[in-house]
Amino acid sequence: MINNTKKIAEIQLNKHRLEGPTSKLSILEVAQLMDMIRTSDQMKQSGHSHSIFHSIAYN
């Protein structure tokens, strides 16, 4: 589930990057996407076991 969240966030950020100033994402939404990616990377490195409730908190 974390892999899916990270993949979706990366796709949205890449789309935002390509659209440039015409992107509909706000700076806060971009920051949230970047935080999701960083958090998933940290969880993978620490071997943290995750539950469905942890990912719901990010929604």
C-alpha positions as CSV (number, residue, x, y, z in Angstrom):
1,M,0.0,0.0,0.0
2,I,2.9,2.3,0.7
3,N,4.4,1.6,-2.7
4,N,1.1,2.6,-4.4
5,T,0.9,5.8,-2.4
6,K,4.4,6.6,-3.3
7,K,3.9,5.8,-6.9
8,I,0.8,8.0,-7.1
9,A,2.5,10.9,-5.4
10,E,5.5,10.6,-7.8
11,I,3.2,10.6,-10.8
12,Q,1.3,13.6,-9.6
13,L,4.6,15.5,-8.9
14,N,5.9,14.6,-12.4
15,K,2.7,15.9,-14.0
16,H,3.0,19.1,-11.9
17,R,6.6,19.5,-13.0
18,L,5.6,19.1,-16.7
19,E,2.7,21.5,-16.5
20,G,4.8,24.2,-14.8
21,P,2.9,27.4,-14.0
22,T,-0.3,26.0,-15.5
23,S,-0.5,23.2,-12.9
24,K,-3.6,23.1,-10.7
25,L,-1.7,21.9,-7.6
26,S,-1.2,24.4,-4.8
27,I,2.1,24.7,-3.0
28,L,0.6,22.9,0.0
29,E,-0.5,20.0,-2.1
30,V,2.9,19.7,-3.6
31,A,4.5,19.8,-0.1
32,Q,2.1,17.0,1.0
33,L,3.0,14.8,-1.9
34,M,6.7,15.3,-1.2
35,D,6.1,14.4,2.5
36,M,4.3,11.2,1.5
37,I,7.3,10.2,-0.6
38,R,9.8,11.0,2.1
39,T,7.7,9.2,4.7
40,S,7.4,6.1,2.6
41,D,11.2,6.0,2.0
42,Q,11.8,6.4,5.7
43,M,9.4,3.6,6.6
44,K,11.1,1.3,4.1
45,Q,14.5,2.0,5.5
46,S,13.5,1.6,9.1
47,G,11.6,-1.7,8.3
48,H,8.7,-0.2,10.1
49,S,5.6,-2.4,9.9
50,H,2.7,-0.4,8.8
51,S,-1.0,-0.8,9.1
52,I,-3.9,0.5,7.2
53,F,-4.7,2.9,10.0
54,H,-1.3,4.6,9.6
55,S,-1.9,5.4,5.9
56,I,-5.4,6.6,6.6
57,A,-4.0,9.3,8.8
58,Y,-2.4,10.9,5.7
59,N,-5.6,11.3,3.9
